[in-house]
Amino acid sequence: MYSGKYLQTHFDEATRAIYTLTLELDIIKKQYNLTDDDFVRFHVDERNYLASLKQPAIRDQLLIRYVQILDDLEAYRYAF
């Protein structure tokens, strides 16, 4: 019986939170002239930005590749 009350209490809390947050989001969307598509775009932009932080800067990538090529060249010279 206790788990039923627990589930009902948390279901009611979640329902109230969804209702309240939906109203707040509607206000923000009107205030800033946003649509649901804007939030999808914001999410994509954020993911792309965070993914770009996982890689070294382009200049650093080029320097790393340059050193790798020099190492390969040295290995080929040694082999011949």
N, CA, C and O atoms as CSV, one atom per row, in Angstrom:
chain,resi,resn,atom,element,x,y,z
A,1,MET,N,N,0.816,-1.191,0.000
A,1,MET,CA,C,0.000,0.000,0.000
A,1,MET,C,C,0.863,1.259,0.000
A,1,MET,O,O,0.515,2.275,-0.600
A,2,TYR,N,N,2.001,1.160,0.693
A,2,TYR,CA,C,2.888,2.320,0.788
A,2,TYR,C,C,3.419,2.710,-0.589
A,2,TYR,O,O,3.460,3.898,-0.907
A,3,SER,N,N,3.828,1.739,-1.420
A,3,SER,CA,C,4.385,2.057,-2.733
A,3,SER,C,C,3.353,2.723,-3.633
A,3,SER,O,O,3.706,3.550,-4.474
A,4,GLY,N,N,2.075,2.369,-3.464
A,4,GLY,CA,C,1.028,3.021,-4.245
A,4,GLY,C,C,0.926,4.497,-3.902
A,4,GLY,O,O,0.801,5.337,-4.794
A,5,LYS,N,N,0.977,4.816,-2.627
A,5,LYS,CA,C,0.928,6.216,-2.179
A,5,LYS,C,C,2.172,6.962,-2.655
A,5,LYS,O,O,2.090,8.107,-3.100
A,6,TYR,N,N,3.315,6.303,-2.554
A,6,TYR,CA,C,4.581,6.900,-3.002
A,6,TYR,C,C,4.506,7.255,-4.489
A,6,TYR,O,O,4.843,8.368,-4.893
A,7,LEU,N,N,4.063,6.298,-5.284
A,7,LEU,CA,C,3.964,6.530,-6.730
A,7,LEU,C,C,2.963,7.635,-7.043
A,7,LEU,O,O,3.218,8.474,-7.906
A,8,GLN,N,N,1.833,7.645,-6.355
A,8,GLN,CA,C,0.817,8.672,-6.602
A,8,GLN,C,C,1.350,10.054,-6.240
A,8,GLN,O,O,1.118,11.022,-6.965
A,9,THR,N,N,2.060,10.145,-5.126
A,9,THR,CA,C,2.627,11.429,-4.692
A,9,THR,C,C,3.613,11.955,-5.728
A,9,THR,O,O,3.558,13.127,-6.102
A,10,HIS,N,N,4.500,11.105,-6.185
A,10,HIS,CA,C,5.506,11.555,-7.153
A,10,HIS,C,C,4.899,11.806,-8.529
A,10,HIS,O,O,5.367,12.674,-9.266
A,11,PHE,N,N,3.883,11.066,-8.869
A,11,PHE,CA,C,3.173,11.322,-10.132
A,11,PHE,C,C,2.521,12.699,-10.082
A,11,PHE,O,O,2.596,13.460,-11.047
A,12,ASP,N,N,1.880,13.019,-8.957
A,12,ASP,CA,C,1.249,14.331,-8.806
A,12,ASP,C,C,2.285,15.450,-8.860
A,12,ASP,O,O,2.050,16.486,-9.481
A,13,GLU,N,N,3.430,15.243,-8.211
A,13,GLU,CA,C,4.502,16.252,-8.249
A,13,GLU,C,C,5.003,16.449,-9.673
A,13,GLU,O,O,5.207,17.583,-10.108
A,14,ALA,N,N,5.201,15.370,-10.392
A,14,ALA,CA,C,5.688,15.465,-11.769
A,14,ALA,C,C,4.669,16.170,-12.659
A,14,ALA,O,O,5.031,16.978,-13.514
A,15,THR,N,N,3.409,15.861,-12.452
A,15,THR,CA,C,2.355,16.494,-13.245
A,15,THR,C,C,2.324,18.002,-12.996
A,15,THR,O,O,2.208,18.789,-13.935
A,16,ARG,N,N,2.428,18.399,-11.729
A,16,ARG,CA,C,2.458,19.835,-11.397
A,16,ARG,C,C,3.691,20.508,-11.995
A,16,ARG,O,O,3.601,21.621,-12.514
A,17,ALA,N,N,4.834,19.843,-11.926
A,17,ALA,CA,C,6.066,20.419,-12.476
A,17,ALA,C,C,5.941,20.597,-13.989
A,17,ALA,O,O,6.345,21.630,-14.522
A,18,ILE,N,N,5.396,19.623,-14.671
A,18,ILE,CA,C,5.219,19.727,-16.120
A,18,ILE,C,C,4.291,20.891,-16.447
A,18,ILE,O,O,4.569,21.664,-17.364
A,19,TYR,N,N,3.208,21.022,-15.719
A,19,TYR,CA,C,2.252,22.105,-15.960
A,19,TYR,C,C,2.913,23.464,-15.728
A,19,TYR,O,O,2.805,24.362,-16.563
A,20,THR,N,N,3.597,23.610,-14.592
A,20,THR,CA,C,4.235,24.879,-14.243
A,20,THR,C,C,5.329,25.240,-15.246
A,20,THR,O,O,5.393,26.377,-15.713
A,21,LEU,N,N,6.184,24.280,-15.577
A,21,LEU,CA,C,7.291,24.552,-16.495
A,21,LEU,C,C,6.795,24.836,-17.912
A,21,LEU,O,O,7.405,25.620,-18.638
A,22,THR,N,N,5.699,24.204,-18.302
A,22,THR,CA,C,5.123,24.473,-19.617
A,22,THR,C,C,4.636,25.911,-19.687
A,22,THR,O,O,4.849,26.586,-20.694
A,23,LEU,N,N,3.979,26.394,-18.624
A,23,LEU,CA,C,3.522,27.783,-18.598
A,23,LEU,C,C,4.707,28.753,-18.652
A,23,LEU,O,O,4.673,29.746,-19.378
A,24,GLU,N,N,5.748,28.453,-17.880
A,24,GLU,CA,C,6.928,29.320,-17.870
A,24,GLU,C,C,7.606,29.323,-19.240
A,24,GLU,O,O,8.043,30.370,-19.717
A,25,LEU,N,N,7.691,28.166,-19.861
A,25,LEU,CA,C,8.318,28.083,-21.180
A,25,LEU,C,C,7.508,28.855,-22.211
A,25,LEU,O,O,8.084,29.508,-23.081
A,26,ASP,N,N,6.197,28.793,-22.129
A,26,ASP,CA,C,5.352,29.566,-23.051
A,26,ASP,C,C,5.601,31.060,-22.907
A,26,ASP,O,O,5.630,31.788,-23.899
A,27,ILE,N,N,5.779,31.514,-21.680
A,27,ILE,CA,C,6.063,32.936,-21.440
A,27,ILE,C,C,7.404,33.320,-22.070
A,27,ILE,O,O,7.510,34.353,-22.731
A,28,ILE,N,N,8.413,32.494,-21.865
A,28,ILE,CA,C,9.742,32.762,-22.429
A,28,ILE,C,C,9.686,32.761,-23.954
A,28,ILE,O,O,10.279,33.625,-24.602
A,29,LYS,N,N,8.977,31.796,-24.523
A,29,LYS,CA,C,8.879,31.710,-25.982
A,29,LYS,C,C,8.231,32.967,-26.553
A,29,LYS,O,O,8.679,33.485,-27.576
A,30,LYS,N,N,7.185,33.456,-25.904
A,30,LYS,CA,C,6.527,34.685,-26.376
A,30,LYS,C,C,7.432,35.894,-26.190
A,30,LYS,O,O,7.527,36.750,-27.070
A,31,GLN,N,N,8.089,35.958,-25.050
A,31,GLN,CA,C,8.939,37.103,-24.724
A,31,GLN,C,C,10.090,37.251,-25.717
A,31,GLN,O,O,10.441,38.367,-26.098
A,32,TYR,N,N,10.670,36.141,-26.131
A,32,TYR,CA,C,11.826,36.180,-27.026
A,32,TYR,C,C,11.503,35.740,-28.450
A,32,TYR,O,O,12.400,35.532,-29.266
A,33,ASN,N,N,10.222,35.602,-28.735
A,33,ASN,CA,C,9.763,35.231,-30.081
A,33,ASN,C,C,10.442,33.936,-30.557
A,33,ASN,O,O,11.023,33.890,-31.641
A,34,LEU,N,N,10.357,32.896,-29.731
A,34,LEU,CA,C,10.971,31.611,-30.032
A,34,LEU,C,C,9.904,30.584,-30.394
A,34,LEU,O,O,8.738,30.705,-30.017
A,35,THR,N,N,10.336,29.578,-31.131
A,35,THR,CA,C,9.460,28.454,-31.461
A,35,THR,C,C,10.098,27.168,-30.956
A,35,THR,O,O,11.242,27.170,-30.503
A,36,ASP,N,N,9.362,26.083,-31.035
A,36,ASP,CA,C,9.919,24.785,-30.634
A,36,ASP,C,C,11.121,24.420,-31.505
A,36,ASP,O,O,12.069,23.794,-31.029
A,37,ASP,N,N,11.082,24.808,-32.775
A,37,ASP,CA,C,12.209,24.538,-33.678
A,37,ASP,C,C,13.483,25.236,-33.221
A,37,ASP,O,O,14.584,24.719,-33.416
A,38,ASP,N,N,13.335,26.410,-32.614
A,38,ASP,CA,C,14.509,27.127,-32.102
A,38,ASP,C,C,15.208,26.308,-31.015
A,38,ASP,O,O,16.437,26.270,-30.957
A,39,PHE,N,N,14.432,25.661,-30.165
A,39,PHE,CA,C,15.033,24.866,-29.088
A,39,PHE,C,C,15.748,23.643,-29.639
A,39,PHE,O,O,16.781,23.231,-29.109
A,40,VAL,N,N,15.206,23.066,-30.691
A,40,VAL,CA,C,15.884,21.946,-31.349
A,40,VAL,C,C,17.207,22.426,-31.928
A,40,VAL,O,O,18.230,21.755,-31.796
A,41,ARG,N,N,17.183,23.594,-32.571
A,41,ARG,CA,C,18.405,24.163,-33.157
A,41,ARG,C,C,19.421,24.497,-32.065
A,41,ARG,O,O,20.615,24.246,-32.225
A,42,PHE,N,N,18.938,25.072,-30.942
A,42,PHE,CA,C,19.837,25.378,-29.828
A,42,PHE,C,C,20.530,24.112,-29.344
A,42,PHE,O,O,21.723,24.132,-29.041
A,43,HIS,N,N,19.795,23.024,-29.273
A,43,HIS,CA,C,20.361,21.755,-28.805
A,43,HIS,C,C,21.424,21.246,-29.776
A,43,HIS,O,O,22.491,20.803,-29.351
A,44,VAL,N,N,21.140,21.308,-31.063
A,44,VAL,CA,C,22.105,20.868,-32.074
A,44,VAL,C,C,23.359,21.734,-32.009
A,44,VAL,O,O,24.477,21.219,-32.043
A,45,ASP,N,N,23.173,23.048,-31.917
A,45,ASP,CA,C,24.317,23.964,-31.833
A,45,ASP,C,C,25.169,23.671,-30.595
A,45,ASP,O,O,26.397,23.670,-30.672
A,46,GLU,N,N,24.527,23.428,-29.477
A,46,GLU,CA,C,25.254,23.136,-28.240
A,46,GLU,C,C,26.046,21.839,-28.355
A,46,GLU,O,O,27.198,21.773,-27.927
A,47,ARG,N,N,25.430,20.805,-28.935
A,47,ARG,CA,C,26.133,19.529,-29.118
A,47,ARG,C,C,27.340,19.707,-30.036
A,47,ARG,O,O,28.412,19.166,-29.762
A,48,ASN,N,N,27.172,20.459,-31.119
A,48,ASN,CA,C,28.291,20.698,-32.038
A,48,ASN,C,C,29.410,21.467,-31.360
A,48,ASN,O,O,30.586,21.154,-31.542
A,49,TYR,N,N,29.044,22.472,-30.578
A,49,TYR,CA,C,30.045,23.254,-29.866
A,49,TYR,C,C,30.828,22.378,-28.891
A,49,TYR,O,O,32.057,22.428,-28.849
A,50,LEU,N,N,30.109,21.577,-28.109
A,50,LEU,CA,C,30.780,20.719,-27.138
A,50,LEU,C,C,31.640,19.662,-27.824
A,50,LEU,O,O,32.714,19.319,-27.330
A,51,ALA,N,N,31.179,19.149,-28.947
A,51,ALA,CA,C,31.973,18.164,-29.689
A,51,ALA,C,C,33.252,18.797,-30.212
A,51,ALA,O,O,34.294,18.142,-30.260
A,52,SER,N,N,33.184,20.060,-30.603
A,52,SER,CA,C,34.375,20.736,-31.132
A,52,SER,C,C,35.417,20.956,-30.045
A,52,SER,O,O,36.606,21.070,-30.341
A,53,LEU,N,N,34.987,21.016,-28.800
A,53,LEU,CA,C,35.934,21.210,-27.698
A,53,LEU,C,C,36.746,19.957,-27.415
A,53,LEU,O,O,37.792,20.029,-26.770
A,54,LYS,N,N,36.276,18.814,-27.887
A,54,LYS,CA,C,36.964,17.554,-27.635
A,54,LYS,C,C,38.169,17.371,-28.542
A,54,LYS,O,O,38.984,16.479,-28.310
A,55,GLN,N,N,38.294,18.191,-29.561
A,55,GLN,CA,C,39.390,18.067,-30.505
A,55,GLN,C,C,40.328,19.259,-30.346
A,55,GLN,O,O,39.895,20.357,-29.999
A,56,PRO,N,N,41.610,19.036,-30.601
A,56,PRO,CA,C,42.542,20.163,-30.529
A,56,PRO,C,C,42.201,21.198,-31.603
A,56,PRO,O,O,41.524,20.897,-32.586
A,57,ALA,N,N,42.673,22.391,-31.397
A,57,ALA,CA,C,42.472,23.457,-32.382
A,57,ALA,C,C,43.085,23.029,-33.719
A,57,ALA,O,O,43.997,22.203,-33.754
A,58,ILE,N,N,42.580,23.594,-34.810
A,58,ILE,CA,C,43.038,23.238,-36.155
A,58,ILE,C,C,44.552,23.397,-36.265
A,58,ILE,O,O,45.225,22.522,-36.808
A,59,ARG,N,N,45.087,24.491,-35.762
A,59,ARG,CA,C,46.535,24.732,-35.837
A,59,ARG,C,C,47.297,23.614,-35.127
A,59,ARG,O,O,48.301,23.112,-35.633
A,60,ASP,N,N,46.804,23.232,-33.944
A,60,ASP,CA,C,47.451,22.157,-33.199
A,60,ASP,C,C,47.352,20.831,-33.940
A,60,ASP,O,O,48.302,20.049,-33.950
A,61,GLN,N,N,46.201,20.577,-34.561
A,61,GLN,CA,C,46.042,19.352,-35.343
A,61,GLN,C,C,47.059,19.308,-36.487
A,61,GLN,O,O,47.643,18.262,-36.768
A,62,LEU,N,N,47.263,20.450,-37.139
A,62,LEU,CA,C,48.227,20.513,-38.240
A,62,LEU,C,C,49.651,20.286,-37.738
A,62,LEU,O,O,50.431,19.583,-38.379
A,63,LEU,N,N,49.986,20.873,-36.605
A,63,LEU,CA,C,51.330,20.686,-36.046
A,63,LEU,C,C,51.554,19.226,-35.652
A,63,LEU,O,O,52.632,18.677,-35.879
A,64,ILE,N,N,50.548,18.607,-35.071
A,64,ILE,CA,C,50.660,17.194,-34.695
A,64,ILE,C,C,50.864,16.341,-35.937
A,64,ILE,O,O,51.719,15.456,-35.956
A,65,ARG,N,N,50.081,16.606,-36.969
A,65,ARG,CA,C,50.197,15.841,-38.219
A,65,ARG,C,C,51.572,16.054,-38.852
A,65,ARG,O,O,52.160,15.112,-39.383
A,66,TYR,N,N,52.087,17.277,-38.800
A,66,TYR,CA,C,53.408,17.589,-39.353
A,66,TYR,C,C,54.484,16.751,-38.660
A,66,TYR,O,O,55.360,16.191,-39.319
A,67,VAL,N,N,54.414,16.668,-37.352
A,67,VAL,CA,C,55.398,15.880,-36.607
A,67,VAL,C,C,55.256,14.398,-36.946
A,67,VAL,O,O,56.257,13.691,-37.067
A,68,GLN,N,N,54.024,13.928,-37.100
A,68,GLN,CA,C,53.815,12.530,-37.488
A,68,GLN,C,C,54.445,12.243,-38.857
A,68,GLN,O,O,55.064,11.197,-39.050
A,69,ILE,N,N,54.287,13.159,-39.790
A,69,ILE,CA,C,54.867,12.982,-41.125
A,69,ILE,C,C,56.387,12.987,-41.052
A,69,ILE,O,O,57.043,12.198,-41.733
A,70,LEU,N,N,56.950,13.866,-40.236
A,70,LEU,CA,C,58.403,13.874,-40.061
A,70,LEU,C,C,58.892,12.550,-39.480
A,70,LEU,O,O,59.925,12.026,-39.898
A,71,ASP,N,N,58.149,12.013,-38.519
A,71,ASP,CA,C,58.502,10.702,-37.954
A,71,ASP,C,C,58.434,9.614,-39.022
A,71,ASP,O,O,59.318,8.761,-39.099
A,72,ASP,N,N,57.383,9.642,-39.847
A,72,ASP,CA,C,57.256,8.660,-40.933
A,72,ASP,C,C,58.415,8.780,-41.916
A,72,ASP,O,O,58.972,7.776,-42.358
A,73,LEU,N,N,58.770,10.007,-42.251
A,73,LEU,CA,C,59.882,10.252,-43.176
A,73,LEU,C,C,61.184,9.683,-42.626
A,73,LEU,O,O,61.963,9.063,-43.350
A,74,GLU,N,N,61.404,9.902,-41.346
A,74,GLU,CA,C,62.612,9.378,-40.707
A,74,GLU,C,C,62.618,7.849,-40.722
A,74,GLU,O,O,63.663,7.233,-40.935
A,75,ALA,N,N,61.476,7.249,-40.501
A,75,ALA,CA,C,61.371,5.781,-40.515
A,75,ALA,C,C,61.647,5.254,-41.927
A,75,ALA,O,O,62.324,4.238,-42.084
A,76,TYR,N,N,61.134,5.930,-42.944
A,76,TYR,CA,C,61.391,5.508,-44.326
A,76,TYR,C,C,62.852,5.655,-44.699
A,76,TYR,O,O,63.409,4.796,-45.382
A,77,ARG,N,N,63.472,6.724,-44.261
A,77,ARG,CA,C,64.895,6.922,-44.537
A,77,ARG,C,C,65.723,5.809,-43.884
A,77,ARG,O,O,66.657,5.278,-44.485
A,78,TYR,N,N,65.369,5.476,-42.670
A,78,TYR,CA,C,66.087,4.425,-41.954
A,78,TYR,C,C,65.900,3.073,-42.666
A,78,TYR,O,O,66.829,2.269,-42.739
A,79,ALA,N,N,64.699,2.839,-43.183
A,79,ALA,CA,C,64.403,1.564,-43.860
A,79,ALA,C,C,65.197,1.428,-45.156
A,79,ALA,O,O,65.565,0.316,-45.536
A,80,PHE,N,N,65.464,2.530,-45.834
A,80,PHE,CA,C,66.201,2.479,-47.085
A,80,PHE,C,C,67.671,2.620,-46.792
A,80,PHE,O,O,68.488,2.604,-47.712
